[in-house]
Amino acid sequence: MKKTFSKNERLCSTKVINSLFDRKNSANEGVFAYPIRVVCKPSEETNTQVLFSVPKRQFKHAVDRNLIRRRMKEAYRLNKELLAKPYYISFIYVSKVIESYAAIEKGMKNSLKKL
């Protein structure tokens, strides 16, 4: 598997995103590996699509949110071969401080292994 993160791997469909965060749907799985919370749903497509989220309430400055999002994307890109089957995945950053890349990568590996 190539270690790239292309456009077709990004989750952009609002219909899919709404169904992913729908509390009524019990088919959605959830995994927690500090500092990342994962919400996922099995995908009907051939490839996995992902979404990265950093709350504006915790990090007021866009520079900080972008830094965390870049670290999460890089950790996913390097470790995405740990996934066995295709999913729609949302990675949500839950820590109140900016963690190092090593901590984010450790959380990403743990969450991908749990899936």
N, C-alpha and C positions, 0 to 999 in steps of 0.2 A: 504494500500500500504506500502510495506516495505521501510524503510529509508536507502536504500543501493545505491551504485553507482557501478554497475557491468560492466563487459567487454562488454556485449551486448547492453549497453546503450551509449557507446561511438561511435561517428560518425567517421568512418575510411575510408569509401569508397570515393576514389578520384572523381569518377563519380558524386556521390551525392553532394560532396563539391563543385565541379565546377558548377553544376546546381544551387546550393544554392546561389552562388555569381555571377551568370550570370545576367548581367544588362538587357539583352534582354527579360528575362522571367518576366512578370508582375505578375505571380502567387505568387511570393515570397513576404512575408509581412515583414515589418520592425517596430520595436518598440524601443523607446529610454526612458530609465529611468536612470538618472545619478547615478553612473559612468559606466553604462553598455549599450551598443547598441546591439540589438537583431535582427538577420536576421533569418527568419524561413520560412518553407514550409511544407504544410500538407504531412504527411507520409502515404504510402500505407501499411506499416507494422503495427503490433499490439502494438509495444512499441515505445516510444520517444527516439531518439538518439540525443546526444548533443556534441558540440565542444566548447572548451574554448580557447580564443586567447588573448594574451597580446603582444602589438607591441614592437619589439626590438628597434625601433627608439626612443621610449620614455624612455624605461628602458634598459640600456646597460648591466647591470649585470644580469646574469641568476638567481641569488639568489632572486632578486627582482621580476622577472617575475614569478618564481616558487611560491613565497609567495602569490602573487596576484591570481595566478591560483588556488592554494590550497584553498584560501578564497572563490573564486567563486564556486568551486566544492562543498565545504561544504554548502554554502548558497543554492545552487541548490538541494543538497541531502536532506536537511531538509525541503524544501518548494516545492518539485516537485509535491505534490498532488494537487496543485492549477491548474495544467493543466487539461483540460477537454478531449481533444482528442490527438492522437499521432501526433508529428511533428518531422521534422529535424530542429534542432536549432543550431545557432552559437551565442555564447556570446562573444562580443568583448569589452574589457576594453578600455575606452576612456579618462579617467582622466590622467592628467600629473603628479600627485603625488600619492603616495601610500595611499589609503584611509583605514580607520579602517574597521574591520569586520562588525561592525554595519551599516556603510554606504553602504557597498557592499550588505549586506543582505537586507537592505531597498530597494535598486535599483533592486535587484533580485526579491523580492516579488512584487514590482510594475510592473515589466516587465512581470512576469508570470500571474498576474491578467489581464493585457491588452491582453494577448494572449487568 
